[in-house]
Amino acid sequence: MFTSEEMMPIIEQSLQWHFDVAQFWAVATNGKHKSFPRFQAKYVIKKHFGLFVQITIAYLLLVLATLLLMRNRKRFKLQYPLMVWNFALSIFSFYGSYVMLSAMVKTIRALGLYACACNEFSKMSPAAEHWLFLTVLLKALEFGNTFFLVLRKKPLSFLHVYHHVLAFLFLAHVYQTTSSLIRCIVIVNLLFNGFMYAYYFIRSMKIKLSIKAKALATSVYFVQLSLYSICFVTIYLANRRYSCDTPKLLLYTASGICFSYFVLFMFFFAKKYLRDDVLFLYRKLKTMKLD
């Protein structure tokens, strides 16, 4: 994902505190204007990538500290804050996906699939560019999901932390490049986040769902990963035919991350929803052999 030349500045930034609130605010509140300052937004993310690394380290340390703190304490219920949290993130995600998807459809109709998937300079609408920037920042806010789990003493999986950390850092890295890959990732991510946060909102309302319904909702993540794969294959094919703006190393890194998500989620899904069926089948086969 990073070359040796890119790593040194990132390490140096990570060891220094730099947070220009005015720069972030200027870009974040610029969505209402006719022309979104996309290059300024990329510059802001690039100059603050060390801050993204520092936030990630702080997140991991805080998660560990909270786990230790809650070890001998009663769990918090947090039902109403969790309902508000999931509802707000669901609305944000659905609206963002609508804005981004509408812009992508218009670009495809006007310039073709290549311009949308493999030409970063085919500008989207200011609103879409604005939501793209906000989504990169939102990933830091989504770290809050982990603390809702820990404070309520719900199981915290490695997949959960791994997913949040990689999504946060990878999106921040891709955003500052000239790659169109960020569009595909963000649109798919926002769309499925809208559905998943709506599902979590229903769960937080204490509405009882069957195991099959829970498994079906969780399996939507496989569809999300499949759409990511289709995006990556499309860009790869365009890369072979045209002069694409997505470096092969970046595309291979994204594919590797997606594959790691798939493997980890497959194990998570099997352990949570298929273990009883597998055990039942194993016992049945064992009984048949004895007979």
Secondary structure, DSSP 8 states (H G I E B T S, - for coil): ---HHHHHHHHHHHTS----HHHHHHHHT-TTSSS--HHHHHHHHHHTHHHHHHHHHHHHHHHHHHHHHHTTS-----HHHHHHHHHHHHHHHHHHHHHHHHHHHHHHHHH-HHHHHH-TTS---HHHHHHHHHHHHHHHHTTHHHHHHHHTT----HHHHHHHHHHHHHHHHHHTSS-THHHHHHHHHHHHHHHHHHHHHHHHTT----HHHHHHHHHHHHHHHHHHHHHHHHHHHHHHHS--SS-HHHHHHHHHHHHHHHHHHHHHHIIIIIHHHHHHHHHHHHHHHH-
